[in-house]
Amino acid sequence: MPLKTYIMLSLVLLLAVGMGCGAGSSPTTTGTGGDSSLYGQWTLVSSTGGAYPLRVTFNSNGTGSYTGNGFNTSFNWSQSGSTVTITTGATTAATINNWATGSNTFTLNGVNGSGVYNRG
């Protein structure tokens, strides 16, 4: 096999392997929401370190709201892998770490503590 053909075949194989390795990685979603199993309303079960909203709602378009317990705030949210980031304006307000697709519970981590939420 001529050297030129060998090099070209090697490059094609290397490119194919490189594209295949990235297939299992988690996508980064910004401004349009993320995992559809997170969409909907979530209710506070327990909290530590401060007041947390009674309900958190995630919309499919990357927006949402905190309501109840003195809260009535709109926010934007995005997902990168298993981390969900909630922002109000340009400030990160809270995060959900280790979000598991299809889960019925998550922990919202804020500046002063955390709140545990269940679907519904």
N, C-alpha and C positions, 0 to 999 in steps of 0.2 A: 504494500500500500504506500503511495507517495506521501511524503512528509506533510504536504499541504492538506491532504485529505485527512490524515491522522489528527492534525491539530484542529481542523474544523470539526471533526467528529467528537474530539475531546471537549471542545468548548460547548457544543450542543448538549452533551451528556452532563457537563458541569452545571449548565444553566437549568436543565431539567431537575437535577438533584436539588439545587438551591431553591427552586420554586416549590418543590415538594416539601421541603423542610419547614417552610413557613405556613403550610396549610392548616396546622393545628393551633396556631397562635390566636389569642383573643383579640377581636377587633377593638379599636378605640372609636367611640361614638361621642361626638361633641355637638351639643345644641339640638339634637333630635331625639333625646331620650336614649334608651338602650334596650336591655333585655325586656321583652314584652311581659314576662311573668312578674315584673315589678310594677307594671301599670295598675292603677286603681287606688283604693283607699285602704289605709293601714291605721290601726287603733293602738294607742299606748297601753302597754301591759304593766310596765314598771319603769322607774327611772332612778338615777343616782346623781347627785351633784348639782341639782338645780331643777328649774321648771322646764318641762318639755311639752310640746303641743299634744292635745288629745288625739288629733288626727293628722296624718300626713297623706297627701294625695299626689301620685305621680301620673302625669299625662304622657301619652305617646309622643308628643311633639317636643319633649324636653323641658316642659314647664311643670309646675306643681304648686301646692300650697300647704301651709301649716295652719290649722284652725283649732280653736278651743284652748282652754287654760290660759287665756290672756293673749293668745296668738291669733293673728289674721294676716298672714304674710304670704306673698307670692314668691316663688323662686324658680331658678333654672337648674336643671340637673343634667349630668352627663356620666357616661360609664367608660371605664378603661379596664378591661379584663374583669376582675372581681371587685373592683373599687368603684363605688358610685360617689360622685362629688356633687354637693348641693351648694349653689352660690346665690347670694342676694346681691345684686349689683356686681361689683368687681371683687367681692369678698367671699372666700370660702366659709360657709356657715356651718357645715357638718359633712361627715362622710359616713358611708357604709363600707366597711372593710369586709372582705371575704364573702361577698354576696354569692349565694348559690342559686343557680337557675331553678325555678320552680319552688323555692323555699316559701314557707308560710310565716316565717319569722325573720326579722333582722334587727341589728343593733345600730342605732343612730348615734354616732360619736360626735359630740359637740365640744366647745371650748371648756366647759365646766363639768362634764360628766357624760352620761350616756342614757339613752332611752331604748327600751325593748318594745318592738311593735309586732303585732300579728295582723294577718290579712283580715279585712272586713271591718 
